[in-house]
Amino acid sequence: MKRPVRLLIAAAAALVVGFGFMQVDKMRGAEWVVSPEQIEQAKAGGQAGVESRPGTVTVLPIRSETADALPIKWALAGLAAGFIAFRATGKKKTATA
């Protein structure tokens, strides 16, 4: 396969994997320990906030300690997928005896 086609396939794979990981983490709520939505739901239910531990009520959102590392995780996963796709679409070397 020609190099420009290989680069396009690698870039597409990198983007799909990187954005896929981002979507999974966003749906899981990996960025928050206590999200703003959880606090809104608790207040709508008549509580002062979210009970994070017995006897402890959280009234402000709390970000996860690993939230700042999530974009790095997404980028590294995308780069790894792009590299694998680039190598996989290359010419196969013939075995010599």
C-alpha positions as CSV (number, residue, x, y, z in Angstrom):
1,M,0.0,0.0,0.0
2,K,1.2,3.5,-0.7
3,R,2.4,5.7,2.1
4,P,-0.3,8.4,1.9
5,V,-3.0,5.8,2.1
6,R,-1.3,4.1,5.1
7,L,-1.0,7.5,6.8
8,L,-4.7,8.2,6.3
9,I,-5.7,4.8,7.6
10,A,-3.4,5.2,10.6
11,A,-4.8,8.7,11.3
12,A,-8.4,7.4,11.1
13,A,-7.6,4.6,13.5
14,A,-5.9,6.9,15.9
15,L,-8.9,9.3,15.9
16,V,-11.5,6.6,16.3
17,V,-9.6,5.0,19.2
18,G,-8.8,8.3,20.9
19,F,-12.3,9.6,20.7
20,G,-13.8,6.2,21.6
21,F,-11.8,6.1,24.8
22,M,-12.9,9.7,25.5
23,Q,-16.6,8.8,25.0
24,V,-16.3,5.8,27.3
25,D,-14.7,7.8,30.0
26,K,-17.3,10.6,29.7
27,M,-20.2,8.2,29.8
28,R,-18.7,6.5,32.8
29,G,-18.2,9.8,34.6
30,A,-14.5,9.1,35.1
31,E,-13.7,12.8,35.5
32,W,-15.8,13.2,38.7
33,V,-15.9,11.6,42.1
34,V,-19.2,13.6,42.7
35,S,-20.6,15.1,39.6
36,P,-22.7,18.2,39.3
37,E,-25.5,16.1,37.9
38,Q,-25.5,13.9,41.1
39,I,-25.7,17.0,43.3
40,E,-28.6,18.4,41.2
41,Q,-30.5,15.0,41.5
42,A,-30.0,15.0,45.2
43,K,-31.2,18.5,45.6
44,A,-34.2,17.7,43.4
45,G,-34.9,14.8,45.7
46,G,-35.1,17.1,48.7
47,Q,-31.6,16.4,50.1
48,A,-28.9,19.0,50.9
49,G,-26.4,17.1,48.7
50,V,-24.9,13.7,47.9
51,E,-24.0,11.5,50.9
52,S,-20.4,10.4,49.9
53,R,-19.7,8.6,53.1
54,P,-21.9,7.8,56.1
55,G,-22.5,11.2,57.8
56,T,-20.7,13.2,55.1
57,V,-22.8,15.3,52.6
58,T,-21.1,16.8,49.6
59,V,-22.7,19.9,48.2
60,L,-20.1,20.9,45.6
61,P,-18.8,18.8,42.7
62,I,-15.5,17.0,43.3
63,R,-13.2,16.2,40.4
64,S,-11.3,12.9,40.3
65,E,-7.6,12.9,41.1
66,T,-6.9,11.3,37.8
67,A,-9.1,13.7,35.7
68,D,-6.1,15.7,34.5
69,A,-4.4,12.5,33.1
70,L,-7.4,11.4,31.1
71,P,-6.5,13.4,27.9
72,I,-3.0,11.9,28.0
73,K,-4.6,8.4,28.2
74,W,-6.8,9.2,25.2
75,A,-3.9,10.6,23.2
76,L,-1.6,7.6,24.0
77,A,-4.2,5.1,23.1
78,G,-4.9,6.9,19.8
79,L,-1.2,7.1,19.0
80,A,-0.7,3.4,19.7
81,A,-3.6,2.5,17.5
82,G,-2.3,4.7,14.7
83,F,1.1,3.1,15.0
84,I,-0.3,-0.4,14.9
85,A,-2.5,0.4,11.9
86,F,0.5,2.0,10.1
87,R,2.7,-1.0,10.7
88,A,-0.1,-3.5,9.8
89,T,-0.8,-1.9,6.4
90,G,2.9,-2.0,5.3
91,K,4.5,-4.4,2.9
92,K,5.2,-7.8,4.2
93,K,8.8,-8.9,4.0
94,T,9.5,-12.2,2.2
95,A,11.3,-14.9,4.1
96,T,14.7,-15.8,2.8
97,A,16.3,-19.1,3.5
